[in-house]
Amino acid sequence: MTFQVELTSVAEIQIEQTYQWYRDRNPEFADRWFRGLMNTIATLQEKPQRCTLAVEHEIFPEEVRQLLFGKSKNIYRVLFTIRDTTVYVLYIRHSAQSPLTLDELEDYV
C-alpha cells in the first residue's frame, strides 16, 4: 500500500526556518540538507509503520511516530501520524531539542 504524505503548515515553517538558518551559513550544505530531508520524508509513502513511536507520543490524542534524518550532531526527528492512507508530517525537531510539551501542541492538526 502506498501512502500519501502531507506536510502540515507547522512542519513547512520549521523546514523553511531551518533551511534559511543553514543557507545563511553554508548555502551548499543547506541545499543538500533540504534535498535529503525531503527524500527521507518521501520514504514515508511506503511502510510508515516501520518507524518507532515518538518519545512524546503519549501527549498526542493519536499515535505519533518519528523518522530520523541526518548524521552525527545534525539529526532531525520527523514527527508524523498516519490517518487512513495519509501520513501527516506534524513537526520537524532537531534531536538536541527537548521533547514537545503540551503547551507546544497548540498548532497540532
N, CA, C and O of each residue as an XYZ file, in Angstrom:
436
protein
N       0.841     -1.187      0.000
C       0.000      0.000      0.000
C       0.883      1.247      0.000
O       1.857      1.332      0.747
N       0.535      2.188     -0.829
C       1.258      3.452     -0.889
C       0.458      4.524     -0.166
O      -0.748      4.657     -0.374
N       1.132      5.283      0.680
C       0.507      6.351      1.440
C       0.790      7.694      0.775
O       1.830      7.884      0.144
N      -0.138      8.604      0.925
C       0.088      9.991      0.516
C       0.763     10.679      1.694
O       0.403     10.418      2.843
N       1.727     11.546      1.437
C       2.434     12.257      2.506
C       2.131     13.748      2.389
O       2.304     14.345      1.327
N       1.683     14.335      3.480
C       1.381     15.765      3.507
C       2.103     16.423      4.668
O       2.189     15.865      5.761
N       2.622     17.617      4.415
C       3.258     18.415      5.459
C       2.236     19.373      6.043
O       1.494     20.019      5.302
N       2.190     19.471      7.362
C       1.345     20.488      7.982
C       2.024     21.839      7.807
O       3.212     21.908      7.491
N       1.276     22.898      8.012
C       1.863     24.244      7.877
C       2.965     24.455      8.911
O       3.945     25.146      8.636
N       2.814     23.870     10.090
C       3.860     23.992     11.124
C       5.148     23.329     10.645
O       6.227     23.905     10.783
N       5.045     22.132     10.087
C       6.233     21.429      9.590
C       6.876     22.208      8.443
O       8.101     22.304      8.373
N       6.065     22.762      7.551
C       6.605     23.556      6.440
C       7.396     24.755      6.952
O       8.477     25.055      6.446
N       6.857     25.430      7.947
C       7.536     26.596      8.532
C       8.845     26.168      9.189
O       9.867     26.836      9.030
N       8.818     25.061      9.923
C      10.043     24.584     10.586
C      11.109     24.204      9.562
O      12.290     24.484      9.768
N      10.709     23.574      8.471
C      11.666     23.225      7.422
C      12.249     24.495      6.801
O      13.460     24.592      6.604
N      11.399     25.454      6.499
C      11.853     26.711      5.880
C      12.810     27.466      6.806
O      13.841     27.966      6.357
N      12.475     27.551      8.086
C      13.340     28.254      9.038
C      14.704     27.577      9.164
O      15.734     28.249      9.204
N      14.706     26.264      9.226
C      15.965     25.531      9.341
C      16.795     25.686      8.072
O      18.007     25.890      8.132
N      16.128     25.586      6.925
C      16.822     25.765      5.654
C      17.469     27.151      5.584
O      18.631     27.274      5.195
N      16.728     28.183      5.955
C      17.270     29.546      5.917
C      18.445     29.707      6.880
O      19.419     30.389      6.562
N      18.357     29.090      8.041
C      19.444     29.165      9.016
C      20.715     28.558      8.409
O      21.791     29.150      8.483
N      20.576     27.374      7.810
C      21.733     26.738      7.162
C      22.203     27.557      5.961
O      23.405     27.692      5.732
N      21.268     28.098      5.203
C      21.622     28.848      3.993
C      22.458     30.083      4.330
O      23.380     30.431      3.592
N      22.140     30.739      5.431
C      22.910     31.920      5.859
C      24.353     31.561      6.195
O      25.237     32.414      6.126
N      24.594     30.311      6.556
C      25.924     29.889      6.978
C      26.672     29.100      5.900
O      27.885     29.234      5.742
N      25.915     28.266      5.155
C      26.553     27.406      4.157
C      25.501     27.007      3.116
O      24.830     25.988      3.279
N      25.351     27.799      2.048
C      24.298     27.543      1.059
C      24.358     26.149      0.436
O      23.317     25.540      0.193
N      25.542     25.643      0.178
C      25.663     24.319     -0.428
C      25.137     23.241      0.516
O      24.411     22.340      0.097
N      25.508     23.338      1.786
C      25.016     22.378      2.772
C      23.499     22.500      2.916
O      22.798     21.494      3.021
N      22.998     23.729      2.921
C      21.554     23.943      3.066
C      20.784     23.226      1.966
O      19.765     22.591      2.236
N      21.257     23.321      0.746
C      20.582     22.657     -0.367
C      20.632     21.135     -0.218
O      19.636     20.452     -0.460
N      21.789     20.606      0.181
C      21.916     19.153      0.402
C      20.998     18.698      1.529
O      20.332     17.667      1.431
N      20.974     19.486      2.601
C      20.135     19.167      3.753
C      18.665     19.106      3.330
O      17.954     18.158      3.665
N      18.222     20.116      2.597
C      16.820     20.175      2.181
C      16.459     18.993      1.286
O      15.441     18.337      1.508
N      17.276     18.721      0.286
C      17.005     17.588     -0.617
C      16.981     16.266      0.151
O      16.113     15.422     -0.073
N      17.939     16.098      1.055
C      17.995     14.876      1.852
C      16.775     14.715      2.742
O      16.214     13.624      2.845
N      16.366     15.798      3.383
C      15.190     15.747      4.257
C      13.948     15.393      3.453
O      13.171     14.529      3.860
N      13.758     16.047      2.325
C      12.559     15.788      1.521
C      12.564     14.357      0.966
O      11.516     13.716      0.892
N      13.724     13.867      0.584
C      13.820     12.475      0.117
C      13.505     11.498      1.247
O      12.851     10.477      1.031
N      13.970     11.817      2.441
C      13.700     10.972      3.608
C      12.208     10.979      3.928
O      11.622      9.927      4.186
N      11.598     12.150      3.912
C      10.158     12.249      4.172
C       9.376     11.452      3.126
O       8.373     10.815      3.449
N       9.834     11.488      1.879
C       9.146     10.760      0.805
C       9.125      9.248      1.056
O       8.241      8.550      0.560
N      10.094      8.744      1.824
C      10.109      7.301      2.110
C       8.917      6.877      2.958
O       8.624      5.686      3.065
N       8.231      7.838      3.559
C       7.052      7.518      4.367
C       5.879      7.038      3.509
O       4.870      6.571      4.038
N       6.014      7.153      2.193
C       4.977      6.639      1.296
C       4.869      5.118      1.415
O       3.808      4.540      1.177
N       5.959      4.494      1.778
C       5.994      3.039      1.911
C       6.273      2.656      3.368
O       7.288      3.065      3.933
N       5.411      1.907      3.952
C       5.573      1.341      5.294
C       5.933      2.367      6.381
O       6.960      2.214      7.043
N       5.134      3.379      6.574
C       5.449      4.351      7.632
C       5.398      3.735      9.033
O       5.986      4.273      9.972
N       4.693      2.605      9.173
C       4.593      1.942     10.478
C       5.932      1.359     10.918
O       6.070      0.947     12.070
N       6.921      1.316     10.026
C       8.242      0.794     10.375
C       8.940      1.684     11.404
O       9.852      1.242     12.104
N       8.509      2.920     11.485
C       9.151      3.893     12.382
C       8.644      3.725     13.809
O       7.502      3.330     14.042
N       9.520      4.035     14.750
C       9.181      3.889     16.168
C       8.249      4.994     16.640
O       8.130      6.045     16.009
N       7.597      4.734     17.753
C       6.777      5.770     18.373
C       7.693      6.894     18.857
O       8.798      6.647     19.339
N       7.219      8.121     18.722
C       7.980      9.274     19.206
C       7.978      9.279     20.731
O       7.059      8.756     21.362
N       9.000      9.865     21.307
C       9.114      9.959     22.765
C       7.853     10.573     23.364
O       7.367     10.134     24.407
N       7.337     11.585     22.694
C       6.185     12.313     23.230
C       4.845     11.781     22.732
O       3.846     12.497     22.808
N       4.790     10.571     22.233
C       3.545     10.047     21.654
C       2.376     10.054     22.637
O       1.221     10.135     22.219
N       2.653      9.973     23.903
C       1.576      9.912     24.896
C       0.835     11.234     25.086
O      -0.280     11.238     25.606
N       1.432     12.357     24.674
C       0.731     13.636     24.849
C      -0.176     13.958     23.657
O      -0.934     14.927     23.699
N      -0.102     13.163     22.617
C      -0.957     13.363     21.450
C      -2.222     12.520     21.581
O      -2.212     11.478     22.236
N      -3.306     12.969     20.960
C      -4.546     12.187     21.010
C      -4.535     10.978     20.073
O      -5.469     10.175     20.090
N      -3.495     10.842     19.263
C      -3.360      9.705     18.362
C      -1.902      9.272     18.317
O      -1.023      9.965     18.830
N      -1.653      8.134     17.708
C      -0.304      7.588     17.634
C       0.600      8.510     16.801
O       0.262      8.866     15.672
N       1.740      8.887     17.364
C       2.711      9.724     16.654
C       4.038      8.990     16.624
O       4.549      8.543     17.651
N       4.578      8.877     15.430
C       5.838      8.165     15.197
C       6.909      9.154     14.787
O       6.630     10.322     14.517
N       8.155      8.661     14.746
C       9.253      9.522     14.324
C      10.128      8.806     13.319
O      10.334      7.595     13.387
N      10.639      9.592     12.380
C      11.594      9.136     11.385
C      12.829     10.003     11.569
O      12.731     11.230     11.582
N      13.986      9.378     11.710
C      15.210     10.132     11.929
C      15.882     10.460     10.598
O      15.909      9.641      9.679
N      16.423     11.675     10.516
C      17.142     12.123      9.339
C      18.416     12.830      9.781
O      18.393     13.639     10.708
N      19.523     12.524      9.119
C      20.780     13.216      9.378
C      21.810     12.322     10.023
O      21.593     11.127     10.228
N      22.942     12.934     10.339
C      24.071     12.219     10.933
C      24.669     13.039     12.065
O      24.489     14.254     12.156
N      25.379     12.335     12.910
C      26.195     12.949     13.947
C      25.382     13.935     14.780
O      24.385     13.561     15.398
N      25.810     15.192     14.792
C      25.119     16.191     15.610
C      23.986     16.887     14.850
O      23.318     17.758     15.407
N      23.765     16.521     13.610
C      22.701     17.125     12.809
C      21.589     16.123     12.512
O      21.227     15.905     11.356
N      21.059     15.526     13.555
C      19.962     14.572     13.388
C      18.652     15.289     13.697
O      18.518     15.993     14.698
N      17.695     15.081     12.802
C      16.365     15.671     12.960
C      15.346     14.565     13.117
O      15.467     13.491     12.528
N      14.331     14.850     13.929
C      13.225     13.923     14.119
C      12.030     14.439     13.323
O      11.582     15.567     13.528
N      11.528     13.632     12.437
C      10.334     13.953     11.664
C       9.172     13.280     12.396
O       9.039     12.056     12.365
N       8.337     14.079     13.049
C       7.202     13.548     13.802
C       5.982     13.506     12.893
O       5.650     14.496     12.242
N       5.321     12.364     12.852
C       4.191     12.212     11.945
C       3.130     11.295     12.529
O       3.378     10.541     13.469
N       1.951     11.380     11.952
C       0.853     10.493     12.299
C       0.274      9.920     11.009
O       0.429     10.493      9.931
N      -0.383      8.797     11.143
C      -0.988      8.129      9.992
C      -2.499      8.133     10.187
O      -3.009      7.661     11.203
N      -3.202      8.673      9.200
C      -4.667      8.667      9.215
C      -5.138      8.043      7.904
O      -4.952      8.614      6.830
N      -5.736      6.893      8.006
C      -6.180      6.131      6.833
C      -4.995      5.899      5.894
O      -4.066      5.172      6.246
N      -5.015      6.501      4.715
C      -3.932      6.288      3.742
C      -3.052      7.523      3.586
O      -2.333      7.659      2.596
N      -3.112      8.425      4.570
C      -2.309      9.650      4.508
C      -1.391      9.745      5.719
O      -1.806      9.510      6.854
N      -0.145     10.093      5.457
C       0.834     10.367      6.511
C       0.925     11.884      6.632
O       1.214     12.574      5.655
N       0.680     12.398      7.826
C       0.776     13.830      8.074
C       2.052     14.118      8.858
O       2.206     13.664      9.992
N       2.957     14.866      8.257
C       4.176     15.279      8.947
C       3.795     16.479      9.810
O       3.384     17.522      9.302
N       3.939     16.311     11.126
C       3.471     17.303     12.083
C       4.537     18.305     12.481
O       4.290     19.511     12.505
N       5.717     17.806     12.793
C       6.802     18.656     13.301
C       8.136     18.120     12.806
O       8.285     16.928     12.540
N       9.104     19.028     12.689
C      10.494     18.675     12.414
C      11.288     19.226     13.596
O      11.282     20.432     13.842
N      11.964     18.351     14.322
C      12.680     18.775     15.529
C      14.126     18.294     15.485
O      14.397     17.143     15.144
N      15.046     19.181     15.831
C      16.443     18.776     15.960
C      16.540     17.864     17.174
O      15.857     18.077     18.176
N      17.383     16.858     17.081
C      17.487     15.885     18.174
C      17.978     16.515     19.476
O      17.769     15.952     20.550
N      18.625     17.670     19.392
C      19.088     18.345     20.604
C      17.954     19.100     21.310
O      18.100     19.493     22.468
N      16.844     19.301     20.627
C      15.702     19.967     21.247
C      15.032     19.019     22.226
O      14.983     17.809     22.003
N      14.523     19.574     23.299
C      13.806     18.734     24.257
C      12.489     18.271     23.632
O      12.003     18.888     22.684
N      11.917     17.197     24.154
C      10.650     16.705     23.603
C       9.559     17.773     23.669
O       9.591     18.667     24.515
N       8.614     17.660     22.773
C       7.473     18.577     22.769
C       6.717     18.484     24.089
O       6.696     17.440     24.741
N       6.103     19.589     24.465
C       5.261     19.618     25.661
C       3.822     19.889     25.233
O       3.565     20.253     24.085
N       2.907     19.713     26.146
C       1.503     20.012     25.856
C       1.316     21.456     25.409
O       0.496     21.730     24.533
N       2.067     22.380     26.000
C       1.950     23.793     25.637
C       2.324     24.045     24.179
O       1.806     24.976     23.563
N       3.206     23.239     23.628
C       3.646     23.420     22.243
C       2.699     22.797     21.234
O       2.883     22.972     20.029
N       1.703     22.085     21.693
C       0.791     21.392     20.788
C      -0.362     22.258     20.309
O      -1.283     21.747     19.673
N      -0.340     23.547     20.594
C      -1.445     24.407     20.210
C      -1.679     24.433     18.700
O      -2.800     24.672     18.252
N      -0.626     24.189     17.912
C      -0.760     24.186     16.460
C      -1.003     22.796     15.902
O      -0.945     22.592     14.690
N      -1.274     21.839     16.779
C      -1.469     20.456     16.361
C      -2.655     20.348     15.414
O      -3.721     20.912     15.660
N      -2.448     19.610     14.324
C      -3.508     19.459     13.314
C      -4.182     18.119     13.508
O      -5.105     17.780     12.768
